[in-house]
Amino acid sequence: MSDEVYTGNPQKAQLIRISASGKFIAIKEFPIQNRSSGFIKIVQIDPNLFVLAGSQDSSDSSYLWLFKIDSLFNEVQNKIFSIGIYSLYTVSDLIINNGNIICSGTCEAGPMHPYSFIYKISTTLDSLQLRIFTEHTTLFPVDLLIQDDNRGYYCFIPGFGPPANIDVVDLDTTFNIRNIKGVPNKGRQNPKAVWINKKSYILVCNRDSILPNDRGIGVYCLDTLAQSVHQYYIGINDTIEWPGLRSSLDFIDTNKIYVGGTHNFCMNSEFCPVYCWFSLNQIDTSLNVNWQHFYGGDANYTLYGIRATKDKGCLIFGSRYDLNTSTLERDIYAFKVNADGLIFSTGIISPKFHEAILYPNPNSDYLVIESNPQISGAEFVMTSMNGVNVISTIINSGKMTIKTQSLNTGTYIWHIINKNKLIESGKWVKE
């Protein structure tokens, strides 16, 4: 799902079909006369029936848009919903519960009055119940989790108020608030939660530090009282690691839980002139890391989401901005990896797979090696263009800084060798 800038209307919704290997099959566009439109979420309600949620924007307001299609992209039904007196800001989550569609998101009545909402709609697209949480303001995406035995919902709302940056709002089936619990340890934005059993769930969100450029991904295993059972932090100092903008957590096998984000994320714009990577982590229910991989690094990559596949692999999708172009144009990027994180061959250009990355490049005083935990103990070797060895060291941590003041200005060749196998190589320029 996506939107596209085009002449005539500012944006038009698109639906893209992708094969099991991650290959593009078909694209269908949904232009709306004199309105912008876009899809954000999709959910299956029958074997051959899907509901998409997004928005239609007029000159004075934005509306919730639900669109039913079959598996061949044929329209079955579509309808526009107002969010009370408010303008839709974004759709955050879409689930099916007790035969109804439950949609959540954020809305606003001007920049000083942003609120989260939850909306119950029948599968025939009849409006059933709308609740707008005017108790506190927030514009950040929210997430929903159906409680065991359909007793209600947990709604994860960032910036909702005390007791924490993200609150777990316990709702009954009619959206009344029963209780509010805070997510521990600096969980802040972009929440995504999935049950792993009847007593606990995994929550992924942005996690803050006291440093402005030290934002990472918090992964929490929480019980039904929002108490931490396990926790894991993805990220390093001085580099922003940001969870997927639309989805960051998915799994079919609980021993292969996927957490996705953008490494070296630029918070200002996807058109920032910085090199970024898709990052993908595979963990188990105790949050032990099976592996971590990076993809890209030759452009500004921004991860939008991930989807676990039945073969225990993962579909990765996002955008790519070429820093070398003079036009502000992004490309849709989607590819499939197997259970080991290796990219499937799809016949299209895929981002480069990395087990370690080296930056800044070029630089003068130092270089940084960031590597996956599974290659700890690998050897890093750097030589001059004449083959003279200038640096040789063992990689023993996720991030290593190497001083380079003593090196002459010029270009150097580097290699990373793990178990007698070359796994990464490249050139580094000393300014």
C-alpha positions as CSV (number, residue, x, y, z in Angstrom):
1,M,0.0,0.0,0.0
2,S,1.3,3.5,-0.8
3,D,0.5,6.9,-2.1
4,E,2.1,8.7,-5.0
5,V,2.6,12.3,-5.8
6,Y,1.3,13.1,-9.3
7,T,0.1,16.1,-11.4
8,G,-3.6,17.0,-11.0
9,N,-4.2,15.7,-7.5
10,P,-1.5,15.9,-4.8
11,Q,-1.7,12.2,-4.0
12,K,-3.4,9.0,-5.1
13,A,-3.7,5.7,-3.4
14,Q,-2.0,2.7,-4.8
15,L,-2.3,-1.0,-4.1
16,I,0.7,-3.3,-5.0
17,R,0.6,-7.1,-5.3
18,I,3.9,-8.8,-4.4
19,S,4.7,-12.5,-5.0
20,A,5.8,-14.9,-2.2
21,S,9.5,-14.1,-3.2
22,G,9.0,-10.4,-3.0
23,K,8.5,-9.7,-6.7
24,F,6.1,-7.0,-7.9
25,I,3.2,-8.5,-9.8
26,A,0.6,-5.8,-10.2
27,I,-0.2,-2.2,-9.2
28,K,-3.7,-0.7,-9.1
29,E,-4.3,3.0,-8.5
30,F,-7.3,4.6,-6.9
31,P,-7.5,8.3,-8.0
32,I,-10.1,10.4,-6.3
33,Q,-11.2,13.6,-8.2
34,N,-10.0,16.8,-6.4
35,R,-8.9,14.8,-3.3
36,S,-5.7,13.3,-2.0
37,S,-5.9,9.7,-0.9
38,G,-3.8,7.0,0.6
39,F,-4.0,3.6,2.2
40,I,-2.1,2.8,5.4
41,K,-3.5,-0.5,6.8
42,I,-5.0,-3.7,5.3
43,V,-6.7,-6.7,7.1
44,Q,-8.3,-9.9,5.8
45,I,-11.9,-10.5,6.7
46,D,-12.6,-13.6,4.5
47,P,-10.5,-15.9,2.4
48,N,-11.2,-13.7,-0.6
49,L,-12.0,-10.4,1.0
50,F,-9.9,-7.6,2.4
51,V,-10.4,-4.2,4.0
52,L,-8.0,-1.3,3.5
53,A,-8.0,1.7,5.8
54,G,-6.6,5.1,4.8
55,S,-7.7,8.7,4.3
56,Q,-9.3,11.0,1.8
57,D,-8.4,14.7,2.1
58,S,-10.4,17.7,1.0
59,S,-9.4,21.3,1.2
60,D,-10.8,21.7,4.7
61,S,-10.6,18.3,6.4
62,S,-9.4,14.7,6.2
63,Y,-11.6,11.6,6.5
64,L,-11.3,8.0,7.4
65,W,-11.6,5.9,4.2
66,L,-12.4,2.1,4.3
67,F,-12.2,0.2,1.1
68,K,-13.2,-3.5,0.6
69,I,-11.6,-5.5,-2.2
70,D,-11.3,-9.1,-3.3
71,S,-8.0,-10.8,-4.0
72,L,-8.1,-9.7,-7.6
73,F,-8.3,-6.0,-6.6
74,N,-11.9,-5.7,-7.6
75,E,-13.9,-3.1,-5.6
76,V,-16.6,-4.6,-3.3
77,Q,-17.5,-1.5,-1.2
78,N,-16.0,1.7,0.0
79,K,-17.1,4.4,2.4
80,I,-15.9,7.6,4.0
81,F,-16.3,8.2,7.7
82,S,-15.9,11.5,9.7
83,I,-14.1,11.5,13.0
84,G,-16.7,13.6,14.8
85,I,-15.8,17.2,14.6
86,Y,-12.2,16.4,14.1
87,S,-10.0,15.9,11.1
88,L,-8.2,12.6,10.6
89,Y,-4.5,12.8,11.2
90,T,-3.5,9.2,10.5
91,V,-4.7,5.6,10.8
92,S,-2.5,3.6,13.2
93,D,-4.0,0.1,13.5
94,L,-6.8,-2.0,11.9
95,I,-8.0,-5.4,13.4
96,I,-11.0,-7.7,13.2
97,N,-12.7,-8.6,16.5
98,N,-16.0,-10.4,17.0
99,G,-16.9,-9.9,13.4
100,N,-16.3,-6.1,13.5
101,I,-13.6,-3.8,12.2
102,I,-11.7,-2.0,14.9
103,C,-9.7,1.0,13.7
104,S,-7.5,3.3,15.7
105,G,-5.5,6.4,15.0
106,T,-5.2,10.1,15.7
107,C,-7.2,13.1,14.8
108,E,-7.0,16.8,15.4
109,A,-9.0,20.1,15.7
110,G,-6.1,22.4,15.0
111,P,-2.4,22.0,16.0
112,M,-3.1,22.4,19.7
113,H,-5.8,19.7,20.0
114,P,-4.6,16.3,18.7
115,Y,-6.3,13.2,20.1
116,S,-6.2,9.5,19.7
117,F,-9.4,7.6,18.7
118,I,-10.8,4.1,18.4
119,Y,-13.7,3.3,16.0
120,K,-15.8,0.2,15.7
121,I,-17.3,-0.4,12.2
122,S,-19.2,-3.5,10.9
123,T,-17.8,-5.5,8.1
124,T,-20.7,-4.1,5.9
125,L,-19.1,-0.6,6.7
126,D,-21.8,0.6,9.1
127,S,-20.6,3.0,11.9
128,L,-21.1,1.3,15.3
129,Q,-19.1,3.3,17.9
130,L,-16.5,6.0,18.0
131,R,-14.5,7.0,21.1
132,I,-12.1,10.0,21.0
133,F,-9.7,10.2,23.9
134,T,-9.9,13.9,24.7
135,E,-8.4,13.3,28.2
136,H,-4.9,14.0,26.9
137,T,-3.3,15.2,23.6
138,T,-1.2,13.1,21.3
139,L,-0.3,13.0,17.6
140,F,1.8,9.9,17.7
141,P,0.6,6.6,16.3
142,V,-1.3,4.2,18.7
143,D,-1.7,0.5,18.7
144,L,-4.4,-2.0,19.7
145,L,-4.2,-5.5,21.3
146,I,-7.3,-7.6,21.8
147,Q,-7.5,-8.9,25.4
148,D,-7.8,-12.6,26.2
149,D,-11.4,-13.9,26.0
150,N,-12.4,-10.7,24.2
151,R,-12.8,-8.8,27.4
152,G,-11.7,-5.6,25.8
153,Y,-8.6,-4.0,24.4
154,Y,-5.2,-2.7,25.4
155,C,-4.7,0.6,23.6
156,F,-1.0,1.8,23.5
157,I,-1.1,5.6,23.5
158,P,2.1,7.7,23.4
159,G,2.1,11.0,25.2
160,F,-1.3,10.2,26.9
161,G,-0.1,11.5,30.2
162,P,1.0,10.1,33.5
163,P,2.4,7.6,34.5
164,A,4.7,7.2,31.5
165,N,5.6,8.2,28.0
166,I,3.6,5.4,26.6
167,D,0.5,4.3,28.5
168,V,-1.3,0.9,28.2
169,V,-4.9,2.0,28.4
170,D,-7.2,-0.9,29.5
171,L,-10.5,-0.5,27.7
172,D,-13.7,-2.6,28.0
173,T,-15.7,-3.7,24.9
174,T,-17.5,-0.4,24.8
175,F,-14.2,1.6,25.0
176,N,-14.6,2.8,28.6
177,I,-11.2,3.1,30.4
178,R,-10.8,0.6,33.2
179,N,-7.2,1.3,34.1
180,I,-4.0,2.9,32.8
181,K,-0.5,1.4,33.2
182,G,2.8,2.9,32.0
183,V,5.3,1.2,29.8
184,P,8.6,1.0,31.8
185,N,12.1,2.1,30.9
186,K,11.6,5.1,28.6
187,G,9.3,3.5,26.0
188,R,8.2,6.5,24.0
189,Q,6.7,6.4,20.5
190,N,5.6,4.1,17.6
191,P,4.2,1.2,19.7
192,K,3.5,-2.2,18.2
193,A,2.3,-5.1,20.4
194,V,1.6,-8.8,19.7
195,W,0.7,-11.6,22.1
196,I,3.1,-14.5,22.5
197,N,0.9,-16.4,25.0
198,K,-2.1,-15.7,27.2
199,K,-0.1,-14.1,29.9
200,S,2.5,-11.9,28.0
201,Y,3.1,-10.0,24.9
202,I,5.9,-8.4,23.0
203,L,5.9,-4.6,22.7
204,V,8.3,-2.7,20.3
205,C,8.6,1.1,20.4
206,N,11.0,3.9,20.2
207,R,13.0,4.3,23.3
208,D,14.6,7.5,24.5
209,S,17.9,8.3,26.1
210,I,19.1,11.4,27.8
211,L,21.3,12.1,24.8
212,P,19.6,13.9,21.8
213,N,21.0,11.5,19.1
214,D,20.8,8.3,21.1
215,R,17.4,7.0,20.3
216,G,16.9,3.3,19.8
217,I,14.3,0.6,19.6
218,G,13.0,-0.8,22.9
219,V,11.8,-4.4,22.9
220,Y,9.8,-5.4,25.9
221,C,8.1,-8.7,27.0
222,L,5.3,-7.5,29.3
223,D,2.7,-9.3,31.4
224,T,-1.0,-8.3,31.6
225,L,-0.1,-5.7,34.3
226,A,2.4,-4.1,32.0
227,Q,5.2,-5.4,34.2
228,S,8.5,-6.1,32.4
229,V,9.4,-9.8,32.1
230,H,12.3,-9.3,29.6
231,Q,13.7,-6.3,27.8
232,Y,16.2,-5.7,25.0
233,Y,17.6,-2.5,23.5
234,I,18.5,-2.2,19.8
235,G,20.8,0.8,19.1
236,I,24.1,2.4,19.9
237,N,25.2,5.8,21.2
238,D,25.1,8.7,18.7
239,T,23.1,6.9,16.1
240,I,19.3,7.0,15.8
241,E,17.7,3.6,15.4
242,W,13.9,4.0,14.7
243,P,11.2,1.3,14.5
244,G,9.3,0.8,11.2
245,L,7.0,3.7,10.6
246,R,3.9,1.4,10.0
247,S,4.9,-1.9,11.5
248,S,8.0,-3.0,13.4
249,L,7.1,-6.4,14.9
250,D,5.8,-9.6,13.4
251,F,6.3,-13.4,13.8
252,I,4.7,-16.7,13.1
253,D,7.2,-18.8,15.0
254,T,7.9,-17.4,18.5
255,N,11.5,-18.5,18.3
256,K,11.9,-16.3,15.2
257,I,10.4,-12.9,16.2
258,Y,11.2,-10.2,13.7
259,V,11.9,-6.6,14.8
260,G,12.6,-4.1,12.0
261,G,13.8,-0.4,11.9
262,T,15.9,2.2,10.2
263,H,19.5,2.4,11.2
264,N,20.9,6.0,11.2
265,F,17.4,7.3,10.8
266,C,17.0,11.0,9.9
267,M,14.1,12.5,11.9
268,N,13.9,15.6,9.7
269,S,13.0,14.1,6.3
270,E,13.3,11.0,4.1
271,F,15.1,13.3,1.7
272,C,18.0,13.9,4.2
273,P,21.4,13.6,2.5
274,V,22.5,10.8,4.8
275,Y,23.1,7.1,4.3
276,C,20.7,4.8,6.1
277,W,20.1,1.1,6.4
278,F,17.1,-1.1,6.9
279,S,17.8,-3.1,10.0
280,L,16.2,-6.5,10.8
281,N,16.6,-8.4,14.1
282,Q,15.5,-11.9,14.8
283,I,14.9,-12.8,18.5
284,D,13.2,-15.4,20.6
285,T,10.5,-15.0,23.3
286,S,13.2,-14.4,26.0
287,L,14.5,-11.6,23.7
288,N,17.8,-13.4,23.0
289,V,19.2,-12.3,19.6
290,N,19.4,-15.0,16.9
291,W,20.9,-12.5,14.4
292,Q,20.9,-8.9,13.2
293,H,21.4,-7.7,9.6
294,F,21.6,-4.4,7.8
295,Y,20.4,-3.8,4.2
296,G,21.3,-0.8,2.1
297,G,23.7,1.9,3.1
298,D,24.1,3.3,-0.5
299,A,21.1,5.7,-0.1
300,N,18.6,7.0,2.4
301,Y,16.5,4.0,3.3
302,T,13.5,4.3,5.5
303,L,11.7,1.2,6.8
304,Y,7.9,1.4,6.8
305,G,7.2,-2.2,7.8
306,I,7.8,-5.9,8.0
307,R,5.7,-9.0,7.6
308,A,6.6,-12.5,8.7
309,T,5.9,-15.1,6.1
310,K,4.8,-18.7,6.4
311,D,8.2,-20.1,5.4
312,K,9.6,-18.4,8.5
313,G,11.2,-15.6,6.5
314,C,10.2,-11.9,6.4
315,L,9.0,-9.4,3.9
316,I,10.7,-5.9,4.3
317,F,9.2,-2.8,2.7
318,G,10.0,0.9,2.8
319,S,11.4,3.8,0.7
320,R,14.7,4.7,-0.9
321,Y,16.0,8.1,-1.7
322,D,19.1,8.4,-4.0
323,L,21.3,11.1,-2.5
324,N,23.0,11.5,-5.9
325,T,19.8,12.7,-7.7
326,S,18.8,16.3,-7.9
327,T,15.0,15.5,-7.7
328,L,13.1,14.9,-4.4
329,E,11.8,11.5,-5.5
330,R,11.6,8.3,-3.4
331,D,11.2,4.8,-4.7
332,I,9.1,2.0,-3.1
333,Y,11.4,-0.8,-1.9
334,A,10.3,-4.3,-1.0
335,F,12.2,-7.5,-0.8
336,K,12.0,-10.9,0.9
337,V,14.6,-12.6,3.2
338,N,14.7,-16.2,4.4
339,A,14.9,-17.4,8.0
340,D,18.6,-16.5,8.1
341,G,18.0,-13.0,6.9
342,L,19.5,-13.7,3.4
343,I,17.8,-11.9,0.5
344,F,15.9,-14.0,-1.9
345,S,16.9,-13.6,-5.6
346,T,13.9,-11.9,-7.2
347,G,15.3,-10.7,-10.5
348,I,15.1,-7.0,-9.3
349,I,17.7,-4.8,-7.8
350,S,17.9,-5.5,-4.0
351,P,19.7,-3.6,-1.3
352,K,23.1,-4.9,-0.3
353,F,23.1,-7.3,2.6
354,H,25.6,-6.4,5.5
355,E,26.7,-8.2,8.6
356,A,28.9,-5.2,9.5
357,I,29.0,-1.5,8.4
358,L,31.8,1.1,8.5
359,Y,31.3,4.8,8.8
360,P,31.9,7.8,8.7
361,N,33.3,7.6,5.2
362,P,35.2,9.8,4.4
363,N,36.6,11.0,7.7
364,S,39.9,12.0,9.3
365,D,40.3,11.1,13.0
366,Y,38.4,7.9,13.4
367,L,36.2,5.2,11.9
368,V,33.4,3.2,13.4
369,I,32.7,-0.5,12.8
370,E,29.2,-1.6,13.7
371,S,28.6,-5.3,13.5
372,N,26.1,-8.0,14.2
373,P,26.5,-10.1,17.4
374,Q,26.9,-13.3,15.5
375,I,30.3,-12.2,14.1
376,S,32.0,-11.3,17.4
377,G,35.6,-12.5,17.1
378,A,35.9,-11.7,13.5
379,E,39.1,-9.9,12.3
380,F,39.2,-6.4,10.8
381,V,42.1,-5.6,8.5
382,M,42.8,-2.4,6.7
383,T,45.6,-1.9,4.1
384,S,46.9,0.9,1.9
385,M,46.3,0.8,-1.8
386,N,49.8,-0.8,-2.1
387,G,48.8,-3.7,0.2
388,V,50.6,-2.5,3.3
389,N,48.8,-3.6,6.5
390,V,47.9,-0.4,8.6
391,I,45.2,-1.7,11.0
392,S,44.5,-5.2,12.3
393,T,42.1,-5.8,15.2
394,I,39.5,-8.3,16.5
395,I,35.8,-7.2,16.5
396,N,34.6,-7.9,20.0
397,S,31.6,-5.6,20.5
398,G,28.6,-4.3,18.5
399,K,30.3,-1.0,18.0
400,M,34.1,-0.2,17.8
401,T,35.8,3.1,17.3
402,I,39.3,3.0,15.7
403,K,41.6,6.1,15.8
404,T,43.0,7.0,12.4
405,Q,44.9,10.2,13.1
406,S,48.3,8.5,12.3
407,L,47.2,7.4,8.8
408,N,48.2,9.4,5.8
409,T,45.5,11.1,3.7
410,G,44.3,8.7,1.0
411,T,42.1,5.7,0.2
412,Y,42.4,2.4,2.1
413,I,41.0,-1.1,1.6
414,W,39.3,-2.9,4.5
415,H,38.2,-6.5,5.0
416,I,36.3,-8.4,7.7
417,I,37.1,-12.0,8.0
418,N,35.0,-14.4,10.1
419,K,36.0,-18.1,10.5
420,N,38.4,-17.8,7.5
421,K,35.6,-16.4,5.3
422,L,35.5,-12.9,3.9
423,I,32.1,-11.4,4.9
424,E,32.5,-7.7,4.3
425,S,35.0,-5.4,2.4
426,G,35.2,-1.9,1.0
427,K,37.1,1.3,0.6
428,W,37.6,4.0,3.3
429,V,38.9,7.5,2.6
430,K,41.1,9.4,5.1
431,E,40.6,13.1,4.6
